[in-house]
Amino acid sequence: MRRLAIIFFFLVTACSHGPYQTQAGIPVTEWAVKPAPGLDAVLLIGAMSGDKLQSSHYPDEIAKYKATLSEEAGAALDRIGVAFSAPGQGLAGPSFAFPLGAVSDLSVDGVYAVLADPKPFFQGLNRELSDERLRQLGDLRTVYDELRQAGFAADWENEVKPVAEERASLFRNYLAGYDIIPEQERYLGRSLEKRIEVLLLHYNRPYGIRVHGQRFATYHGWDEADTLRVAVHEMFHPPFDGNNATLRQAGARIAVDPLINNIIDTADPAWGYSSLGRLVDEDSTQALDMIVSLRLGLDRDPGEYWREQDNGMHLLAAAMYDAMVETGFAETGGVYEEWLIEALSSEILSPAAVERRARKVVGDAAVDKWLPDNSKSGS
């Protein structure tokens, strides 16, 4: 993993000289760790539909199960791929997994029962199903059912379950030493539920996914510290109300900033951040998870991380992080949404400040490559 090259002043207040200890020694966070084969099937279908980031991890499994599909199911899979290849549509597997992660029975048959009659389930989530979404769920159901008939559940039981259950035990022991809920509350400025459910999956790479509420999915083979980082990250999504009119108004300047718009327009759409709203949500979350990770004593180098993550597109996250450190928010906490409104409305995160702060964290070359003219702005 990346080695920590920069230790900021606020890290001294965390327990950086040994294992992280909960405040007063009394943990608040309750960790639950378990496999979820039904969600694994959903994410495998996302990989099969053409998600190039996922598909590179599972070429043999994709070939195996595609060969079992009927012409009807093959056409349904193609439609899923086409639908989610359109700009701004997100990622197929994670997009389906997000609501379906709320299913109480995450077995293969349990998830299929919801797909067979999705309207009551989505009504229970207070979600309206558009005709387009219903068609997508119908295509998902068609492919999912043929995976069941092809023996996916038995394959998962034989090949994935033994490894996932063994890893679950290790994850439980490791995560029990980290009380992250108070840290999340410190920066969100609101109370959270105390229970976090970690779903150990096989077919989610390269994504860590917040699937529903305080449930998130991670890969069973990842390092325990990586999964802790995923938990810290996913628990922050979203760190603000995207419908807040004041926040939208505050973001008007960066909405027309050439640097930010060039990032949105030219970054690989496979990463899923092809709109300003998605980018601000993700970059806010990355900045917050960096702060909490360092407070927990996890070994991370902010500059190295943002130079590499998604080909270095998250310059806004680097700038947000630097601004939170400089203003003291990283140390004191508060209500992130209020801090962000003030920062975007002032010179703290003006377009010029975003570029300047990003250069400070990741260096000139990592910023220059995202400028519209691919040259230094001189700021």
Secondary structure, DSSP 4 states (H G I P E B T S, - for coil): -PPP----GGGGGS-TTSS---GGG----EEEEEE-HHHHHHHHHHHHTT-HHHHTT-HHHHHHHHTT--HHHHHHHHHHHHHHHSTT---HHHHHHHHHTT-S--SHHHHHHHHHSHHHHHHHTT----HHHHHHHHHHHHHHHHHHHTTHHHHIIIIIHHHHHHHHHHHHHHHTT---HHHHHHHH-S---SEEEEEEESS-TT--EEEETTEEEEETTS-HHHHHHHHHHHHHSSSS-TT-HHHHHHTHHHHT-HHHHHHHHHS-GGGS--SHHHHHHHHHHHHHHHHHHHHTT----HHHHHHHGGGGT-HHHHHHHHHHHHHTHHHH---HHHHHHHHHHSSTT-HHHHHHHHHHHH-HHHHHTTSTTSS----
